[in-house]
Amino acid sequence: MACGQEHGQRESRRCGLLFLGDWFGYRLHTDPAGSTNRLLPHSRHRSNSPVQSVFQTIIPAGLITASGEYRRITQTSLLPRQVNPTRSEGRQQTHISERGTVVAKAWGGRFQQATDPRVEAFTESISFDWRLYEVDIRGSIAHATMLASVGLITTEERDSIAENLQQIGQEIAAGEFPFKQELEDIHMHIESALIARIGDVGRKLHTGRSRNDQVSTDIKLYVRDAIDQLDALLKAIQQAFVDRCDRDIDLVLPGYTHLQRAQPVLAPHYWLAWTEKFQRDRERLADCRKRTNISPLGAAALAGTSLPIDRNMTAELLGFDSVAANSLDVSSDRDYLAEFVFAMSLIATHLSSWAEEWILWFSTEFGFLKLPDAYTTGSSIMPQKRNPDVLELIRGRTARIVATVPQILVLLKSLPMAYNRDLQEDKLGMFAALDALSPCLELAPAIVTGAELQRHVINARLEDGFLDATALMEYLIKRGVPMRTGHETVGKLVAECEGRGCRLAELPLQDLQQACDLIEADVAEVLGTINANAALQSYGSGGREPVLQQIAAWKARLQE
């Protein structure tokens, strides 16, 4: 490629980025080497909240009943002015609604009969894919920008398309944009409204793309945004756990296996255990984001196009890292959705385990924890009750989220390449998982911060359960006793204590020495729960120094 031609293409992309940024309130950032352009939000568009969320989309008017439930879209007038059926509708199939509005079918050229209304009701997806409207408009403006840069539309046509798409988006966000099932999905709603406003110029928008790559692009943009929001929510939970470590650093808790008391650990060791789990969740999301952030736009239906489109430009405009190399593959690829719902299911599983543990700790039988009143409820008949309903619902909603994993896998398992209409169902599980998970994540940090450990209850029973038995066994190992022999010796001493109704620390030294003549008076330094915890010193263990080390590491890590 000649240097001048390459320079011209770079300038064209730069102009496209500037244009797209103007529409969405972004600024153009070029790296110091001058090789990469990115759109970054202006400071005035940044939210102070780390979780200004993709989940807080305004629900358009007409999608919600008085009881708050979603309803299937019924026939309503969509267009601000009716499509004139005598104009150049081309070979598009038309359908006359009950209100007399003529609705063109994008695929209707070879059909002679109108679609059965029952089929329209059966095949519509606007009742759930309306929420893709913002990413659909974002992708379409990028596509129009590219079409203008390669000469397939004029800059004036590009400007008209972008301006009207922005207006349509504002109407949807404000709840002023009615929907109708004849138009099937959000993509055709937006395109039909655009054509109604600017005529043949609007018909040019779909040049060089299919609904297949358009839909895939929209879902990838949506999932990418959702991943970023979930990451921020997970980080907020991690921060809540790390923030309470200092105030709980002197409290020893029993650690459990099989729900039986096992060894003593500092309370912050628990908090950092959850922090680690949520870190793995964040890393899984980041890994999923890498495969999500590959542009399908320009793959068209399945084979690409003979038109001189610039797929690298649209990828750059939309913030994708690269362009999909195989149009046949990417037009039907939903691997990233399967990965995403699995990642969400593991997040939910971790939340459920945490909720279950704290539900137990909140019970009278444990009594370890007091939850804030704001996150508990009462009983309609028993006046004394305080129920951990929020934690129970977090645990319960995990079922809804986990169920989406087999849902998407079963959907995908028998599909031949490339696109099949089955994939219209691909978003339902993802939306369901996202809608169930996000409020759980949003509530969790406040519960973590507001919960109070009941120190008097914990300390009153801290010596129960022989939490120092392993420390005594390791004391013997340090004196040359084989591990299995030491294990058997301490097991017999525990049985002796149970028979006497005493603790290991209460056994006379001579009784300990009778069990093993290598025991000396310094054994007292490891007996008792506090001493047993203090003896823990290995990296990552629950003793004081290792825990302090990890607290410092996590404080620094979360500031990065």
N, C-alpha and C positions, 0 to 999 in steps of 0.2 A: 504494500500500500504506500502511495506517495505521501511524503511528510505533510504536504499541504492538505491533502484529503483527510489524513488522520487528524490534523489540527482542526479542520472544519467540523469533523464529527464530534471532537471534544467540545468545541464551542457550542455546537448545536445542543449537546446534552446539558452543558452548563446553563444555557438559556432556558432549556426545559425545566431544569431544577429550580431556577429562579422563578419561572412562571408558576410551577406547581406550589412552590413555597408561598408565593403571594396569596394563593387561594386558601391555603390551610394555616396561614400564620406561622410559617417556618422560616428560618434563615439558612442560607447556604454556607456550609463549612467545607473548606478544602484543606486536606492535610498538608503539612509543610513541604512534602515532596511534590505536591501539585497533581498527584495521580488519582486521588479519590475524592469524589464529591459526596456529601451527605447532607440531608435536610435535618436540621436540629431545631427544636422549638425555641421561639423567642422567650426571653425571661418572663415577659408578661403573660405567657400562656402556661407557665409552669404552675402546678398546684403545690401548696405547702404540704398537702397530705401525700404520704407515700402510696396511698391506695385509692386515689381518685380513679374510679374503676370503670372498666368496660362493662361491668355488671349493672351499672346504674343508668343504663339507657332508658330514655323516656319511652314508655309503651304507647304506640300510636293509638289514636282514638278508634274505637270500633273493635279492638281486639280483646277487650276485657268486659265481662258482664258485671252487673251490680254487685254480685257476690265475690268478685275478684278473680273468677276463673277465666282461663282462656276459652274463647269460643271459636268455632270454625268460621272462616270468612264467608259472609253472605254477599249477595249482589248489592253493591253500592256504586254510585257514580264515581269514577276515578278521575276523569280528565277535566281540567278547568274549562276546556272547550271541546266539543265532540270531534272525534276524527271524522272527516268528511269522506264517506265511502266512495264518492265519485272522483276523488283525487287519486294520485298515483299510488294506490295501495299495492300495486304490483300483483303478484300472484299469491298474496297472503290470504289464508282462509279468514273469513269474518264470521262473527257470531253476534246475533242481535239479542241483547239482554232484555229482561222484562221491562226495563225502563226505556228501551228503544235505543240505547247506546250501542254503536257498532264497535266491536272489539276485534282487532286484527290479531291473527295468530302468526307468530314469527316463522312457523314451520308449515304454513297452510297451503303452499303453492300447488302441491300435487294432489290435494284432497278436494273431493266434490261435495261432501256432506258436512254439515255442521257437527261439531262434537256434541255427543249426548251430555246433557247437563249433569247426569250422574257421574260420568267420566270426569268432568271438570271438577266436581266435588271430590272425587276419589284421588285425582292426580295433583290437586293444588298443594303447594307447600308454603304459600304466603303466610299461613297461620303460625309458622314457626321461623321461616327464614327472613321475615321482615327485619330481624335484628342485624342482618348483614348490610343494611342500607348504607351505613357510613363507609364501610370498606369497599362496597360496590362502587360508590361514587368516587372514592379515592382512587381506585383502580381505573375507573373510566376516564377520569381527568388525566391520569398518567398516560393512558393509552392514546387519548386525543392529542396530548402534547407530543407524543412520539409520532403519530400520524402526520402532524403538521411539520415536524422536523425532517421527515423523509419525503414530504411533498404530496402525500396522499390526501390531505385536506389543507386548506389555507389557514393562516394564522387567525384571520377573522372568524372562520368557522370554529377553530379551536376555542377562541375566546367566547363565542356564543354558546358552545357546548358546555364549557366549564362554568360560565355564569349561570346558566339554567340548571345544571346539575346541582350547583350550590344552593340555589333557591329551592329545588325539590328536596334536598337534604334538610334544609331548615324547616320546611313544611312538615316533613315526617317527624322530625325531632319535636316540633311543637304540637303534634297530634292533629294537624290540620289536613292530613293527606289520607283520604279514604282508600280502602282496598277492595278489590273484587276478585272472586275466585277464577273468573275466565282468563285472567292474566297470569295465572299459575304461581308465579314466584316474584320475589322482590326485584329480580333483574329485569323482567319484562314490565313490571309496573313502572320502574324508573325510565326504561327506554321508551315505553309508550307515552309517558308523560312528556318526555323530552321531545319526541316527534310531534306531539300535539302542540307544543309551544313553538318549535322552530322548523317543523316540516322536514324537507329533504336533508337539511344539514344534520338533523338528529339521526336520520337513517344512515348517515355515513359513520356514525360512532362505532358500529359493529364491524367495520372493515378490518380484516386481518385477524379476527378472533372468533371463537365459537362460544356458545354458552358453557361448553365443557371446560375450556381453560379459564373462562371468566369466573365460573363458580369455584373452581379449584383455587384460583388466585384469591378470591374473596375469603374462602375458608382459611387459607394459609395466613392471610393478613389478620383475620380475626383470632386465630389460634395464637399467632405470634404476640398480638397485643394481650391476650388472656394469659399467656405464659409470663409476660413481664409483670402483669398485675398480681398473679399468684406468687411470683417470686418476692414481690414487695410485701405481700401479706405474710408469707412465711418468715421473712426477715424480721417483721414486727413481732412475731411470736418468739423467735430466737432472742430478740432484744429484751423482751419481757422476762424470759427465763434468766438471761445473763444479768439483768439489772437487779434481780432479787438475790443473787448469790451472796453479795457482801453482807446483807442483813441476816442471812441464815448460815453463815460460815461456821459458827460454833455449835451448830446443832447436829447431833448424830442420829441417824435413822436406821432402823433395821432394813437390810436388803433381803429380798425374797427370791427363792426359787420354788416352783411348785406351790406358790402361795404359802410356803412355810418359811419361817425366819431362818436366815442363812448366815450372813456376815454383816457387820456394821459399816455404814458409809456416811460421809457427810451429806447433809441435805443438798448442797449445791451439786454434788455428784449426780443426783437425780436430775436436777435442772439441766445440767450439761448433757446428760444422756438424751433428753428430748431435743436439745439443741443439735446434737449430732444427727439424730434421725431426720430432723427437718432440713439439715444441711444436705444430706443425701437426696432428699426430695428436691431441693433447689438444683442440685447438680444433675439430677435426672431431667428436670425441666429444661435446663440449659442445653443438655445433650439433645433433647427432642427439638429444641429450637433450631439447632444447627441444620437438621434435616428438613424442618419445616421451612426454613428461610431460603428456599431455592425456588426461583420464579418459574411457574408454568405458563405465564402469559405469553402468547404467540405460538403455543403448540397447536392452537386452533382445535378442531374436532378430534384429530388423532394424528394427522400426517404433516402438520405445519401448513405453510401457505407459499404460494408463488409470488406474493407481493413483497416488496422490498422493505419489510418492517425491521426495526432495530430492537431486538429483544433485550440486549444489554442495556439500552437506554431505559426501557420501562422497569427493568430490574433495579437499576440504580435509583430511578425516581421513587420507587416504592420501598427502598431500603433493603432489598434482597441481597444476599451475599453472592449469589451466582445464578446462572440460568440452567434449567434442566436440559440435559444433553440428548434426551430421547423423548420425542413427542408422543410416541405410542405408550410409553411407560407413564409419563407424568399426567396424561389426560385421565388415567384411571387410578392414579396413586392415591391411596388413603392410609398408607403406612403411618404417616405422622399423626393421624387421628387415633389410630389404635395405640400408638405410643403415648399420646397425650392422655387418653382416658385411663390407660394403665398407670401413668404417673400420678394422675389425680386419685386413682383408687388406692395407691400406696400412701399418699398423703392422708386420705381419709382413714386408712387403716391405722396409721400412726396417731391421728387425732382420736380415733376410737379407743385405742389402747390407753392413751393418756386419760381420756374421759373415764374409762372403766376404773383405772387406778384411783383417780380422785373421787369417784363415786364411792368406792370402797373406803377410802380414807375419811370421807365425810360421814360415813355411817357411825352409829353409836358403838358398834362392835370394834371398830378401829379408833375412831375419835381423833385422828391425826390432824384433821383439817376443818377449818371453818370457811365456808364460801360466802362471798358477799350477798347480801339480801337481794341486790339488784339482779342477780343471776340464779335465783332460786324461786320456787313458788310454794304455795300452801295446799292444803287439802280442803275440799268442800264440806267434809264432815268431821275431820279430826283436827281440832284447833292447834295441837302442838306441833304439827308436821311442818318441816322445811324440806322440800324435795329438790334434788339437783336436776331439775328438768332440762336445763340448757345442756348440761353434760350428757344426759340421757338421750336427748335428741341429736346431739353430735354423734353419739355412738349409733343411734338408730339410722341416721341418714347415710351412714357408711354403706348400708345395704343397697340403697338407691344408686350410689356412685359405683360400687364394685360391680353391680349388675350390668353396667354399660360396657364392660370389657368383653364378656361373651357376646353381647349384642352386636358390637362392631365386628368382632371376629367371625361370627356366623354370617353376618351380612356380606363379608368379603370373600368367604372361603370358596365359593363356587362361581365367581364371576370370570367369564372369559374377557380377554382384552378386546377393546379398550373400555370406553365408557358404557355403562348400562344404567337404566333408569332406577335400578335398585339403589344407586348411590344417592338418590334424593333423600333416603332415610339415614344417610351417614351423620347428619348434623344432630339428629334428635337425641342420641345418647350423649354426645359431647355437650350439648346445651343442658341436658338434664344433670349431668355430673357437675358441670360448672355452676349451675344454679343452686345445687345442693351444697357444694363444697364452699363456695365463696362466703356465705354468711357464717359458716362454722369458723372459718379462718378469721373473719372480721371480729367475732366475739371473743375468740380465745385469748388474745393478749390481755384484755381487761380482767378476765377471770384469773389468769396467771398472776397478774399484778396485785389483785385485790384479795386473794386467798390468804388466810392466816394459819400458820402451823400452830397447833395446840401443844406448846412445849411442855406444859405440866402433865398432860396425858401421855405424851411420848416418853418423857423421862421417867414417869412412874412405872412404866413397864419395860424400860429399856434393857434390863438385865434378864428378861424372860427369853427363853428359847435358845440358851447356850450360844450366843453370837460370838463368843470368844473361843469356841472349840477348835476352829481351824488355826487360830493364832497359837494355841497350845500345841497342836500337832506340828506346826512349822518351827516352834521353839525346840521340839525334840529333834526335828530334822537337822537343825543347825548344830546339834550336839552329836551328830553322827548316826542317829537312829534312821533306819530305812523308812521311806515314806509309808509303805503299807503297814509296817510294824507300828509306826507312830499313829497311823489312822486307827488301827485296832485298839491300841492302848487308850487313846482318848475316847473312843467309842465305849469302852468298858467303864471309864471314869464317868462319862455322861450317864450311863445306866446306873451307876452307883449313886450319883447325885439325884437322879429321879427317884430312886428307892428311898433316899434319906429326905427328900424334899428340900434340897439345898442347891447352890450354884457351884460351879467349878472353883471360883475364887474363894468360896467358903470352906473348901476341903482343907484339912490340916496338911501342912507340908509333909509330915511323915506318911500320910496316906498317899499323897502324890508320888513320893519317893518309893513307896512300896510297889506302886504300879510301874515305875521306871527309875532305876537308881541314878540315872544321869540328871534328874531334875534337881535344881538347886534353888536357893532362896530368891534368886532374881527372876524366877518364874512369875512372881507377882507383877512384874512389869508388863506382862502380856495378858494377864487375867483381868476380867471385867471388860465390859463393852467399850468403854472409852479407851482403855489401854490397847485393846485389840484393834481398834480403829487407828490409833496413833502409830501402831506398828506397821501399817500398810505404807509401802514406800515405792513400789514399782511404778513405772511410767503409766499414766492413765488409770491408776487405781483410785480408791475412794478415801485414801488418807489425806491429811491436811496439806502437806507440801505438794503432792501431785495435783490435788484439786486447785490449790492456789495458782499453780503453774497454768492449768487449763483455763481458769477464769481470766487470767491476764491475756492468754492467747486469744480467747474468744472476744474479749473487749477490743483488742486490736483488730481482729479479723472483721468484726462488724462495723468498724469505722472505715474500712477500705472502700 
